[in-house]
Amino acid sequence: MSFDKFINWMNSSLNGLGLLVDLLVVPARPFLFRTCHELDKNQSDNDLNKFLHNATTGKSIGLMSEAGCPGVADPGAKVVEAAHQMGIRVVPLIGPSSILLSLMASGMNGQSFAFLGYLPIKTKERIQSIRNVAGKCKHQTQIFIEAPYRNNQLLKDLIQYLPPNIKLCIACDLGSKDDEFIKSDFVKNWKGELPDLHKRPTVFVVGV
């Protein structure tokens, strides 16, 4: 399915979508992006129905994510759910996933793994969650993310509360030619000088 077949686009940020428009749209094809809608986790069902209206008339619409894959740790999942309920055909397109890229680069168990989304913010719940991760990761690789401005604190908590012989992979700024950082090692070897992950998109992978 080519870009020129899409009439409406939805994205978690119109700024990010605008950058893509600048890259893809050439003067002779200004109609590629006719209508754009911004999505967030608080979108109403009425809004979703409006966004999907063109699809009910036989037109193609597209869903993009600001980072990662649409519908995976992303508010776009609500759009896809609504599309199924309305009998609209859903066609996933191939694209990079930071979750799978991190797992691929970690060297850990790729046969059985779980994506946990975000760990709890409150200290007590977070510590317990980290201990749960430690208990499960021997049989199933555990993958999770954090709001970029809280990455450094999460990393400190992981080093403090994970067993020393558990492996931790940090995959940061994936896809960036100059800033990409990927390292997998035992927790005991991470202690010392830690990478600065502040405001850098990062995926954490824990396993054996």
C-alpha positions in Angstrom: 0.0 0.0 0.0 1.6 3.3 -1.1 1.5 6.6 0.7 -0.6 8.2 -2.1 -3.6 6.1 -1.3 -4.1 7.6 2.2 -6.5 10.5 2.5 -6.5 11.0 6.3 -3.6 10.6 8.7 -3.7 10.3 12.5 -0.6 10.8 14.7 0.2 11.4 18.4 1.9 14.7 17.4 1.1 16.9 14.4 4.6 18.4 14.7 6.2 14.9 14.1 3.8 14.3 11.2 4.7 17.7 9.7 8.3 16.6 9.6 7.4 13.5 7.7 5.3 15.5 5.3 8.3 17.7 4.5 10.3 14.6 3.8 7.8 12.7 1.6 5.6 15.3 -0.2 7.0 16.6 -3.4 5.6 19.7 -5.2 3.8 17.5 -7.8 2.0 15.5 -5.1 0.7 18.0 -2.5 -2.4 15.9 -1.9 -0.8 13.1 0.0 -1.8 14.5 3.4 -5.2 16.0 3.0 -6.4 15.9 6.6 -4.4 15.3 9.8 -5.7 14.6 13.3 -3.7 14.5 16.6 -4.4 11.7 19.0 -3.9 11.4 22.7 -4.9 8.8 25.4 -8.0 10.9 26.4 -9.6 10.8 22.9 -13.3 10.3 23.1 -15.2 7.6 21.1 -17.0 10.4 19.2 -13.6 11.8 18.1 -12.5 8.3 17.0 -15.6 7.8 14.9 -15.0 11.1 13.2 -11.4 10.2 12.4 -12.5 6.9 10.9 -15.4 8.3 8.9 -13.5 8.3 5.5 -12.6 4.6 6.0 -16.3 3.7 6.2 -16.8 5.3 2.7 -14.1 3.1 1.1 -11.2 5.6 1.5 -7.8 4.6 3.0 -6.6 6.4 6.1 -3.3 6.0 8.0 -2.2 5.9 11.6 1.3 6.9 12.6 3.2 7.0 15.9 5.5 9.8 17.1 7.9 7.1 18.2 7.8 3.4 17.8 4.9 1.5 16.3 1.3 2.6 16.2 -0.8 0.9 18.8 2.1 -0.5 20.8 2.5 1.6 24.0 0.7 4.2 21.9 -2.8 5.8 22.0 -3.3 4.5 18.4 -4.5 1.2 19.8 -7.9 2.8 20.5 -8.2 3.8 16.9 -7.5 0.2 15.8 -10.0 -1.2 18.2 -12.6 1.2 17.0 -11.8 0.3 13.4 -12.4 -3.4 14.1 -15.7 -2.6 15.8 -16.8 -0.7 12.8 -15.9 -3.5 10.4 -13.0 -1.5 8.8 -10.2 -3.5 7.4 -6.9 -3.1 9.3 -3.6 -3.5 7.5 -0.4 -3.2 9.6 2.6 -1.9 7.6 6.2 -2.9 8.2 8.2 -0.5 10.3 10.8 -0.4 13.1 9.8 -1.2 16.7 12.1 -0.1 19.5 10.8 -3.0 21.6 11.9 -5.6 19.1 15.1 -3.8 18.1 16.1 -3.7 21.8 15.3 -7.4 22.2 17.3 -8.2 19.1 20.3 -6.3 20.4 20.1 -7.6 23.9 21.3 -11.1 23.3 18.6 -12.4 25.7 15.8 -14.9 25.3 13.7 -14.0 22.2 11.6 -17.1 22.4 9.6 -15.9 25.4 9.4 -12.2 26.4 7.0 -9.7 27.8 6.6 -6.0 27.3 5.5 -4.3 30.6 5.0 -0.8 29.4 5.9 1.6 32.2 6.9 0.5 35.7 5.1 2.3 38.6 6.2 5.8 39.6 5.7 5.5 43.3 8.8 4.2 45.1 7.3 1.3 47.0 5.3 0.0 44.0 8.3 0.4 41.7 10.7 -1.5 44.0 8.1 -4.4 44.1 7.7 -4.3 40.4 11.5 -4.5 39.9 11.6 -7.5 42.2 8.8 -9.1 40.2 10.8 -8.5 37.0 13.8 -10.2 38.6 11.7 -13.3 39.5 10.2 -13.6 36.0 13.2 -12.8 33.8 14.9 -16.2 34.3 12.3 -17.8 32.1 10.9 -14.8 30.2 12.8 -11.7 29.1 11.2 -8.5 30.6 11.1 -5.3 28.5 9.9 -1.9 29.7 10.2 1.8 29.1 10.0 5.0 31.1 9.2 8.7 30.5 12.6 10.0 29.3 13.0 12.6 32.1 12.7 9.7 34.6 15.2 7.4 32.9 18.1 8.1 35.2 16.2 7.4 38.4 14.8 4.2 37.0 18.3 3.0 36.0 19.6 3.7 39.6 16.7 1.7 41.0 17.3 -1.2 38.6 21.0 -1.3 39.6 20.1 -1.2 43.3 17.2 -3.7 43.4 18.0 -6.2 40.6 20.2 -9.3 41.6 23.8 -8.8 40.5 23.8 -11.8 38.2 20.8 -10.7 36.2 21.5 -9.1 32.8 20.4 -5.6 32.0 20.4 -4.2 28.5 20.0 -0.4 27.9 19.0 0.5 24.4 18.9 4.3 23.9 18.3 6.6 21.0 17.7 3.7 18.7 18.0 4.6 15.0 20.1 7.7 15.7 23.3 7.6 13.7 25.4 9.6 16.2 23.7 9.1 19.6 22.6 5.4 19.6 23.7 3.6 22.7 23.2 -0.2 23.3 24.9 -2.2 26.0 24.0 -5.5 27.6 25.8 -6.7 30.8 25.3 -8.2 34.2 23.8 -5.8 36.7 27.0 -6.1 38.9 29.0 -4.8 36.0 26.8 -1.7 35.5 27.7 -0.4 38.9 29.9 2.6 38.7 29.6 5.3 36.1 26.2 5.1 34.4 25.2 6.5 31.1 23.2 9.7 31.1 19.7 8.8 29.8 18.0 12.0 30.7 15.3 12.9 28.1 16.6 10.2 25.8 14.2 7.6 24.5 15.3 4.3 26.1 14.2 0.7 26.3 15.2 -1.4 29.3 15.6 -5.2 28.8 16.1 -7.6 31.7 16.9 -11.3 31.4 19.5 -14.0 31.7 
